[in-house]
């Protein structure tokens, strides 16, 4: 009973804190909001389609014989009409995220105009009719109209597409609306922000290691928020570990020449102890950096750009921070508060401490005291499992269930 009560309190804490940020929250539901149609040539958000806060960079054209084609899905929905001028069914081919948003939009169209259906006039492009970086080649974009071909409805159709969750909506022409979504790899990063595999950390043995070479149990340089000092903290586990996966990252180049590459929803540390999302940073903002093992200072950002990299790595240390490429960063993402994130992952630390105690006791029984530290280093290192850690997925799913769309910011 104590465990159930503690777990209920813990979930309440996570959901309650997440509700404090932007999003629907858990308070009283507001009345219906008046929807404003988009005007001709307007796009939402008001940034180019390939920027991080919109649909993001192109990841390359997907051909039918490409291995990535297997990840695309077919949409069969009687409430959506596909023009399919090619006669190949290509317009039904799309990513899972695009499929989800279209299904939502189809319902909104029928509710807004009874008897009217959503029409997809262009989906995945297999013939090369678009510009080289078009998201149509990746199944991430669709051009849409209504079944009655009423041009006066296009502005409101565009607004409904925004409400349905498309990442970029453009009133492109007098004959259709263009909509697109982020890549599946970009969405996967929400479960736990990550770094690239070539990012380096300093181990307690004085060796700089790439994250792709790091193991659970190794101690790496980190920042202890409670003391404000740098410490060597043990890697408990990897919140995400996938050497083969491609994702969209944000590359932050600092004045000193340091470069930090991480997902936009990852937290970075500021000198005053605050944490902010990497995606909210801009040129001239200052980050906390490590001059050496004992000295911290500030460094300003000179350049911010989106990049595609292969390999995602997210180590979780005992103190919840890590020094990556000389820059102090949090181990966390999505939960926009370092202290709350530490509390959210407290059960994992509890299990880790328990297992560590058992391991130490076992070593004490079976090994002489001589060579103790060596034996502990050996017994505690293990290879990470590929993929997002189940606990991080559970936290995301729990919060997103109670507060829909709250985590859909970057």
Beta strands, then each sheet from edge to edge (+ up, - down):
strand 1: 43-44
strand 2: 73-74
strand 3: 80-82
strand 4: 93-94
strand 5: 118-122
strand 6: 141-146
strand 7: 168-173
strand 8: 176-180
strand 9: 200-202
strand 10: 208-210
strand 11: 219-224
strand 12: 229-254
strand 13: 259-262
strand 14: 266-269
strand 15: 275-277
strand 16: 286-290
strand 17: 296-317
strand 18: 321-324
strand 19: 327-333
strand 20: 387-388
sheet 1: 1+ 7- 8+ 6- 5+ 3+
sheet 2: 2+ 4-
sheet 3: 9+ 10-
sheet 4: 11+ 12- 13+
sheet 5: 11+ 12- 17+ 16-
sheet 6: 11+ 12- 20+
sheet 7: 15+ 14- 19+ 18-
end
